[in-house]
Amino acid sequence: MSNCCSSHSTKITSEICPTCGTSCKSVEHKTLYHQVKFPENQEISLGKYYFCSSEDCPVGYFSSSSEIIPKQQLRTYQEIKVDKLCYCFDINVSALTANNAETLKNFVIGKTKSGDCACEVRNPSGQCCLAKFKILEKNNLLSKSAQS
């Protein structure tokens, strides 16, 4: 199994969401085909697509040719709404406690290192789930969540 958190085969670029103005990163078509529900996934056209991570924005993906795929058409729509921390191993931010935060983080790190994750298709951003752990730590939210 490949390590999904290794370098991507295509260069990641950014674009501004046409609906909310958030800076969004590009995703590979592989991510789109796995994230967008049937039958809409059959209608994805060629071109560069971007994932809007803004919780308040209804846009899931948008393309450089102005196509928009709403978050409601994504398989992970409910998971996005509950702030999924790790899509590969089904961990929500709300699941972190003082007793398990470090253990959960180390579990995800270990599974990522061994190539047992599938962020490129499970995570709607197509990015490594470990990035969310780093963001939580940087903003001191991991320890705050763990103290709840």
Z-matrix of the N, CA and C atoms (Angstrom, degrees):
N
C 1 1.451
C 2 1.523 1 108.08
N 3 1.283 2 118.51 1 137.91
C 4 1.452 3 121.95 2 -178.39
C 5 1.518 4 110.93 3 -77.72
N 6 1.322 5 115.35 4 157.06
C 7 1.464 6 120.88 5 177.07
C 8 1.511 7 108.00 6 -86.81
N 9 1.323 8 116.15 7 109.67
C 10 1.462 9 120.16 8 -174.08
C 11 1.507 10 112.55 9 -68.83
N 12 1.313 11 117.76 10 -19.09
C 13 1.456 12 119.73 11 -176.97
C 14 1.514 13 111.92 12 -93.89
N 15 1.322 14 116.80 13 7.64
C 16 1.449 15 119.22 14 173.75
C 17 1.522 16 108.10 15 -79.14
N 18 1.309 17 116.91 16 179.33
C 19 1.465 18 119.92 17 -175.31
C 20 1.533 19 111.34 18 -60.58
N 21 1.321 20 115.09 19 143.02
C 22 1.465 21 121.17 20 -179.50
C 23 1.525 22 110.16 21 -76.75
N 24 1.316 23 115.77 22 155.27
C 25 1.457 24 120.44 23 -179.79
C 26 1.530 25 111.10 24 -75.04
N 27 1.322 26 116.88 25 -24.06
C 28 1.456 27 119.71 26 177.30
C 29 1.520 28 109.30 27 -118.33
N 30 1.307 29 115.74 28 153.59
C 31 1.459 30 120.81 29 -178.62
C 32 1.530 31 110.05 30 -73.15
N 33 1.331 32 115.65 31 132.84
C 34 1.454 33 121.21 32 177.87
C 35 1.525 34 108.66 33 -81.81
N 36 1.324 35 115.08 34 129.11
C 37 1.454 36 120.76 35 178.16
C 38 1.529 37 108.91 36 -121.67
N 39 1.301 38 116.48 37 169.55
C 40 1.465 39 121.06 38 179.85
C 41 1.513 40 110.94 39 -121.82
N 42 1.327 41 114.44 40 152.32
C 43 1.468 42 122.03 41 177.89
C 44 1.525 43 106.44 42 -149.85
N 45 1.313 44 116.31 43 154.49
C 46 1.462 45 122.07 44 179.72
C 47 1.523 46 110.04 45 -86.28
N 48 1.337 47 116.64 46 132.22
C 49 1.464 48 121.29 47 177.70
C 50 1.529 49 108.73 48 -63.55
N 51 1.330 50 117.23 49 129.42
C 52 1.463 51 120.41 50 -178.74
C 53 1.525 52 113.68 51 -69.44
N 54 1.327 53 117.92 52 -15.34
C 55 1.462 54 121.42 53 -178.07
C 56 1.525 55 112.58 54 -96.29
N 57 1.338 56 117.49 55 -46.48
C 58 1.471 57 119.45 56 -173.76
C 59 1.520 58 114.97 57 -113.45
N 60 1.338 59 117.89 58 -12.84
C 61 1.461 60 120.61 59 178.56
C 62 1.521 61 115.09 60 84.61
N 63 1.328 62 118.15 61 7.44
C 64 1.464 63 122.37 62 178.58
C 65 1.524 64 109.60 63 -74.99
N 66 1.332 65 116.63 64 143.34
C 67 1.455 66 121.05 65 174.28
C 68 1.524 67 107.75 66 -75.53
N 69 1.336 68 116.72 67 125.89
C 70 1.461 69 122.30 68 -173.07
C 71 1.523 70 110.80 69 -122.38
N 72 1.335 71 116.25 70 143.76
C 73 1.462 72 121.77 71 179.35
C 74 1.521 73 110.78 72 -92.90
N 75 1.319 74 114.33 73 148.96
C 76 1.466 75 120.24 74 178.76
C 77 1.525 76 110.86 75 -70.09
N 78 1.329 77 114.84 76 155.42
C 79 1.467 78 122.21 77 177.10
C 80 1.522 79 108.65 78 -128.77
N 81 1.305 80 114.72 79 155.38
C 82 1.462 81 119.87 80 177.52
C 83 1.529 82 109.59 81 -81.47
N 84 1.311 83 116.62 82 156.71
C 85 1.465 84 120.53 83 178.63
C 86 1.527 85 111.37 84 -61.18
N 87 1.307 86 116.96 85 -30.81
C 88 1.466 87 121.39 86 177.81
C 89 1.533 88 109.91 87 -56.15
N 90 1.325 89 116.64 88 -42.24
C 91 1.469 90 121.39 89 178.30
C 92 1.523 91 110.05 90 -63.79
N 93 1.316 92 116.35 91 -47.03
C 94 1.472 93 120.98 92 -179.21
C 95 1.524 94 111.96 93 -57.75
N 96 1.318 95 116.55 94 -47.78
C 97 1.462 96 120.42 95 -176.32
C 98 1.525 97 111.57 96 -62.14
N 99 1.328 98 116.90 97 -31.89
C 100 1.461 99 120.48 98 179.19
C 101 1.520 100 112.90 99 -85.10
N 102 1.315 101 118.18 100 -25.33
C 103 1.459 102 121.94 101 -175.92
C 104 1.524 103 114.21 102 -90.24
N 105 1.311 104 117.08 103 -37.74
C 106 1.462 105 120.87 104 -176.03
C 107 1.532 106 108.98 105 -80.52
N 108 1.322 107 115.81 106 132.08
C 109 1.466 108 121.94 107 -178.13
C 110 1.529 109 111.18 108 -65.87
N 111 1.307 110 115.36 109 155.12
C 112 1.457 111 122.77 110 171.77
C 113 1.531 112 107.89 111 -74.83
N 114 1.281 113 121.20 112 139.67
C 115 1.458 114 129.28 113 7.69
C 116 1.529 115 113.67 114 -94.39
N 117 1.340 116 116.85 115 -0.72
C 118 1.470 117 119.53 116 -177.64
C 119 1.528 118 112.56 117 -60.71
N 120 1.344 119 117.48 118 -29.26
C 121 1.463 120 119.15 119 179.89
C 122 1.531 121 111.97 120 -67.09
N 123 1.326 122 116.55 121 -16.77
C 124 1.463 123 120.53 122 178.04
C 125 1.530 124 111.79 123 -79.53
N 126 1.325 125 115.95 124 -13.53
C 127 1.464 126 121.33 125 -175.38
C 128 1.521 127 113.90 126 -104.85
N 129 1.331 128 117.91 127 9.80
C 130 1.464 129 121.33 128 -178.98
C 131 1.521 130 108.42 129 -71.40
N 132 1.317 131 114.80 130 124.76
C 133 1.463 132 119.05 131 -179.42
C 134 1.524 133 110.61 132 -91.97
N 135 1.302 134 115.50 133 165.99
C 136 1.458 135 120.87 134 177.69
C 137 1.526 136 108.93 135 -67.65
N 138 1.288 137 115.63 136 159.91
C 139 1.461 138 121.15 137 -179.45
C 140 1.512 139 109.78 138 126.26
N 141 1.286 140 115.56 139 171.82
C 142 1.457 141 121.67 140 -178.34
C 143 1.520 142 110.10 141 -86.25
N 144 1.328 143 116.32 142 133.14
C 145 1.461 144 122.72 143 178.81
C 146 1.527 145 109.96 144 -118.52
N 147 1.328 146 114.86 145 154.30
C 148 1.457 147 122.75 146 -178.55
C 149 1.522 148 109.21 147 -130.74
N 150 1.342 149 116.37 148 144.50
C 151 1.458 150 121.85 149 178.32
C 152 1.519 151 109.21 150 -99.22
N 153 1.342 152 116.87 151 128.99
C 154 1.459 153 121.22 152 176.08
C 155 1.523 154 108.22 153 -94.38
N 156 1.326 155 116.11 154 114.41
C 157 1.470 156 121.57 155 -176.88
C 158 1.524 157 113.55 156 -89.64
N 159 1.324 158 117.03 157 -1.73
C 160 1.462 159 119.63 158 179.64
C 161 1.528 160 109.94 159 -63.18
N 162 1.326 161 116.56 160 125.09
C 163 1.471 162 120.71 161 -177.79
C 164 1.527 163 112.26 162 -63.66
N 165 1.325 164 117.11 163 -29.51
C 166 1.461 165 121.12 164 -176.35
C 167 1.526 166 114.29 165 -88.00
N 168 1.314 167 117.09 166 -11.23
C 169 1.459 168 120.73 167 -176.32
C 170 1.535 169 110.56 168 -87.60
N 171 1.334 170 117.53 169 135.43
C 172 1.469 171 120.33 170 178.86
C 173 1.535 172 113.31 171 -77.41
N 174 1.339 173 117.02 172 -10.58
C 175 1.467 174 121.01 173 -178.11
C 176 1.520 175 110.10 174 -79.96
N 177 1.324 176 115.96 175 127.03
C 178 1.455 177 121.28 176 173.75
C 179 1.518 178 109.03 177 -87.90
N 180 1.321 179 114.92 178 -59.03
C 181 1.461 180 121.93 179 179.39
C 182 1.518 181 109.05 180 -132.19
N 183 1.314 182 115.53 181 151.01
C 184 1.456 183 121.04 182 171.42
C 185 1.523 184 107.28 183 -140.44
N 186 1.316 185 115.15 184 153.99
C 187 1.462 186 119.65 185 -176.85
C 188 1.517 187 110.85 186 -110.22
N 189 1.303 188 114.52 187 166.12
C 190 1.460 189 120.57 188 176.92
C 191 1.522 190 110.78 189 -67.62
N 192 1.345 191 116.92 190 -14.46
C 193 1.467 192 120.69 191 177.47
C 194 1.531 193 111.60 192 -102.95
N 195 1.342 194 116.40 193 24.54
C 196 1.473 195 124.17 194 174.01
C 197 1.528 196 115.77 195 70.37
N 198 1.307 197 118.18 196 18.35
C 199 1.463 198 119.99 197 174.07
C 200 1.526 199 108.26 198 -81.89
N 201 1.333 200 116.88 199 142.47
C 202 1.456 201 121.45 200 -179.50
C 203 1.528 202 109.52 201 -126.57
N 204 1.325 203 115.01 202 133.55
C 205 1.457 204 121.91 203 174.75
C 206 1.531 205 106.28 204 -115.94
N 207 1.338 206 117.88 205 112.35
C 208 1.466 207 120.77 206 -178.76
C 209 1.531 208 112.56 207 -66.15
N 210 1.326 209 115.95 208 150.62
C 211 1.472 210 120.76 209 178.42
C 212 1.525 211 111.03 210 -57.93
N 213 1.324 212 118.46 211 -30.70
C 214 1.466 213 120.73 212 -179.92
C 215 1.526 214 112.79 213 -64.21
N 216 1.334 215 117.66 214 -17.15
C 217 1.463 216 120.81 215 177.57
C 218 1.528 217 112.42 216 -91.15
N 219 1.341 218 116.82 217 6.99
C 220 1.460 219 120.28 218 -178.93
C 221 1.526 220 110.97 219 -97.38
N 222 1.307 221 116.01 220 142.94
C 223 1.464 222 121.66 221 177.22
C 224 1.526 223 110.92 222 -60.11
N 225 1.307 224 117.24 223 -31.50
C 226 1.461 225 122.13 224 -176.22
C 227 1.526 226 112.94 225 -95.90
N 228 1.313 227 118.28 226 18.53
C 229 1.461 228 121.80 227 -176.81
C 230 1.527 229 111.93 228 -53.60
N 231 1.320 230 118.09 229 -48.48
C 232 1.468 231 121.21 230 -179.56
C 233 1.529 232 111.19 231 -65.59
N 234 1.317 233 116.86 232 -36.13
C 235 1.466 234 120.72 233 178.99
C 236 1.526 235 111.30 234 -67.68
N 237 1.311 236 116.73 235 -37.04
C 238 1.466 237 120.60 236 177.28
C 239 1.522 238 109.17 237 -63.45
N 240 1.327 239 116.59 238 -40.31
C 241 1.461 240 121.35 239 -178.44
C 242 1.525 241 112.64 240 -65.30
N 243 1.322 242 119.24 241 -29.97
C 244 1.462 243 121.69 242 -179.82
C 245 1.526 244 112.10 243 -97.48
N 246 1.328 245 117.25 244 13.40
C 247 1.459 246 122.90 245 176.34
C 248 1.527 247 112.13 246 58.92
N 249 1.306 248 114.95 247 63.11
C 250 1.464 249 121.42 248 178.66
C 251 1.527 250 109.20 249 -61.90
N 252 1.310 251 116.25 250 130.88
C 253 1.460 252 121.51 251 178.83
C 254 1.525 253 110.46 252 -86.49
N 255 1.321 254 115.57 253 -45.14
C 256 1.459 255 120.40 254 -179.83
C 257 1.524 256 108.93 255 -135.39
N 258 1.310 257 115.94 256 113.10
C 259 1.457 258 121.80 257 -178.47
C 260 1.526 259 111.60 258 -74.57
N 261 1.316 260 117.37 259 -30.08
C 262 1.457 261 120.45 260 -178.00
C 263 1.521 262 112.22 261 -66.21
N 264 1.343 263 115.74 262 -38.96
C 265 1.462 264 119.69 263 -174.13
C 266 1.524 265 112.40 264 -119.25
N 267 1.341 266 116.48 265 18.72
C 268 1.460 267 123.22 266 170.38
C 269 1.534 268 113.71 267 57.69
N 270 1.342 269 116.55 268 49.13
C 271 1.464 270 121.45 269 -178.86
C 272 1.527 271 109.34 270 -110.64
N 273 1.336 272 116.18 271 122.71
C 274 1.464 273 122.09 272 176.35
C 275 1.522 274 109.50 273 -94.03
N 276 1.330 275 117.02 274 153.56
C 277 1.458 276 121.54 275 175.89
C 278 1.525 277 109.65 276 -56.69
N 279 1.318 278 116.54 277 -39.27
C 280 1.462 279 120.64 278 -178.27
C 281 1.531 280 113.12 279 -65.05
N 282 1.324 281 118.09 280 -13.92
C 283 1.465 282 121.34 281 179.91
C 284 1.527 283 112.31 282 -80.82
N 285 1.340 284 117.03 283 -13.43
C 286 1.459 285 120.20 284 -178.57
C 287 1.522 286 110.84 285 -73.81
N 288 1.322 287 114.74 286 131.34
C 289 1.467 288 121.02 287 175.55
C 290 1.529 289 107.64 288 -132.61
N 291 1.326 290 116.49 289 171.46
C 292 1.462 291 120.74 290 178.24
C 293 1.526 292 110.81 291 -59.09
N 294 1.324 293 116.34 292 -29.70
C 295 1.460 294 120.53 293 -176.26
C 296 1.522 295 114.43 294 -84.83
N 297 1.331 296 117.50 295 -18.85
C 298 1.468 297 116.91 296 -173.49
C 299 1.527 298 115.84 297 -126.47
N 300 1.311 299 119.89 298 -6.20
C 301 1.469 300 121.29 299 -174.51
C 302 1.529 301 112.42 300 -57.05
N 303 1.314 302 116.25 301 -50.70
C 304 1.466 303 120.20 302 -178.81
C 305 1.523 304 111.00 303 -67.19
N 306 1.320 305 116.94 304 -38.91
C 307 1.463 306 121.73 305 178.71
C 308 1.530 307 110.83 306 -62.98
N 309 1.336 308 116.85 307 -45.19
C 310 1.467 309 120.52 308 179.18
C 311 1.525 310 111.16 309 -64.09
N 312 1.309 311 116.21 310 -43.96
C 313 1.470 312 120.48 311 178.29
C 314 1.528 313 109.91 312 -59.58
N 315 1.325 314 117.91 313 -47.68
C 316 1.464 315 121.38 314 -179.60
C 317 1.529 316 111.92 315 -64.86
N 318 1.321 317 117.10 316 -34.51
C 319 1.466 318 121.00 317 175.91
C 320 1.529 319 110.02 318 -61.51
N 321 1.337 320 116.48 319 -48.59
C 322 1.470 321 120.81 320 -179.49
C 323 1.524 322 110.57 321 -64.49
N 324 1.320 323 117.65 322 -42.06
C 325 1.473 324 120.91 323 177.64
C 326 1.525 325 110.24 324 -59.87
N 327 1.327 326 116.38 325 -46.75
C 328 1.466 327 120.18 326 179.90
C 329 1.518 328 113.02 327 -61.28
N 330 1.332 329 115.74 328 -45.16
C 331 1.465 330 119.66 329 179.99
C 332 1.523 331 111.35 330 -67.47
N 333 1.322 332 116.80 331 -33.95
C 334 1.463 333 120.56 332 177.74
C 335 1.527 334 110.16 333 -67.07
N 336 1.329 335 115.94 334 -45.90
C 337 1.471 336 120.63 335 179.51
C 338 1.521 337 111.90 336 -61.38
N 339 1.334 338 116.54 337 -34.75
C 340 1.463 339 119.29 338 -179.04
C 341 1.533 340 112.68 339 -83.95
N 342 1.345 341 116.46 340 -2.18
C 343 1.461 342 120.00 341 177.43
C 344 1.515 343 113.89 342 82.81
N 345 1.333 344 117.31 343 17.00
C 346 1.461 345 121.16 344 -177.63
C 347 1.524 346 113.37 345 -92.49
N 348 1.311 347 117.84 346 14.24
C 349 1.465 348 120.01 347 177.59
C 350 1.529 349 108.92 348 -103.54
N 351 1.323 350 115.41 349 168.96
C 352 1.465 351 120.66 350 179.84
C 353 1.525 352 109.58 351 -142.87
N 354 1.318 353 115.32 352 45.78
C 355 1.467 354 121.00 353 -175.53
C 356 1.531 355 112.68 354 -56.12
N 357 1.307 356 116.72 355 -35.15
C 358 1.468 357 119.64 356 -175.99
C 359 1.519 358 113.15 357 -62.81
N 360 1.336 359 117.27 358 -20.48
C 361 1.466 360 119.79 359 176.92
C 362 1.523 361 113.03 360 -119.45
N 363 1.324 362 118.96 361 -28.38
C 364 1.466 363 121.47 362 -178.52
C 365 1.530 364 112.66 363 -81.66
N 366 1.339 365 116.62 364 -35.96
C 367 1.459 366 121.78 365 -178.96
C 368 1.529 367 108.07 366 -87.69
N 369 1.333 368 118.76 367 124.64
C 370 1.468 369 119.40 368 -177.60
C 371 1.524 370 113.86 369 -62.09
N 372 1.330 371 117.31 370 -20.64
C 373 1.459 372 119.81 371 177.13
C 374 1.519 373 111.24 372 -81.32
N 375 1.332 374 116.74 373 -14.73
C 376 1.457 375 120.69 374 -176.78
C 377 1.518 376 112.31 375 74.67
N 378 1.326 377 117.02 376 1.50
C 379 1.459 378 122.80 377 -177.72
C 380 1.524 379 110.59 378 -95.98
N 381 1.312 380 116.05 379 162.43
C 382 1.452 381 122.48 380 178.51
C 383 1.530 382 110.21 381 -63.52
N 384 1.317 383 116.37 382 133.17
C 385 1.467 384 121.84 383 179.68
C 386 1.523 385 112.43 384 -64.19
N 387 1.323 386 118.16 385 -22.84
C 388 1.459 387 120.38 386 179.43
C 389 1.525 388 112.14 387 -62.02
N 390 1.314 389 117.26 388 -23.79
C 391 1.464 390 120.71 389 179.22
C 392 1.527 391 111.18 390 -59.93
N 393 1.323 392 117.19 391 -36.46
C 394 1.475 393 119.60 392 179.24
C 395 1.522 394 111.71 393 -67.48
N 396 1.328 395 117.50 394 -35.91
C 397 1.464 396 120.23 395 175.18
C 398 1.529 397 109.55 396 -61.51
N 399 1.334 398 115.95 397 -43.70
C 400 1.468 399 120.23 398 -179.56
C 401 1.523 400 111.17 399 -63.80
N 402 1.330 401 117.38 400 -39.91
C 403 1.462 402 120.96 401 178.27
C 404 1.525 403 110.31 402 -64.31
N 405 1.331 404 116.77 403 -43.62
C 406 1.467 405 120.21 404 178.63
C 407 1.529 406 110.87 405 -61.53
N 408 1.327 407 116.56 406 -41.73
C 409 1.463 408 119.88 407 178.71
C 410 1.520 409 111.36 408 -66.44
N 411 1.320 410 116.68 409 -44.57
C 412 1.465 411 121.22 410 -179.14
C 413 1.528 412 111.00 411 -58.94
N 414 1.311 413 116.15 412 -39.81
C 415 1.466 414 120.80 413 -179.24
C 416 1.526 415 112.39 414 -91.24
N 417 1.340 416 115.95 415 11.95
C 418 1.469 417 122.20 416 -178.89
C 419 1.523 418 112.72 417 56.99
N 420 1.309 419 117.76 418 25.13
C 421 1.461 420 121.30 419 178.91
C 422 1.521 421 111.92 420 -86.86
N 423 1.323 422 116.67 421 -25.71
C 424 1.462 423 119.22 422 179.03
C 425 1.523 424 108.86 423 -64.80
N 426 1.320 425 117.21 424 -45.98
C 427 1.460 426 119.04 425 179.55
C 428 1.528 427 110.97 426 -70.81
N 429 1.355 428 118.49 427 -34.04
C 430 1.457 429 121.24 428 177.18
C 431 1.515 430 110.28 429 -66.27
N 432 1.354 431 116.59 430 -43.74
C 433 1.459 432 120.01 431 178.13
C 434 1.509 433 109.96 432 -62.32
N 435 1.320 434 114.95 433 -38.60
C 436 1.457 435 120.35 434 -177.70
C 437 1.525 436 111.97 435 -69.45
N 438 1.315 437 117.05 436 -21.73
C 439 1.463 438 120.38 437 -179.57
C 440 1.511 439 112.62 438 -86.20
N 441 1.295 440 118.60 439 -9.93
C 442 1.468 441 122.02 440 -177.78
C 443 1.503 442 111.74 441 -67.97
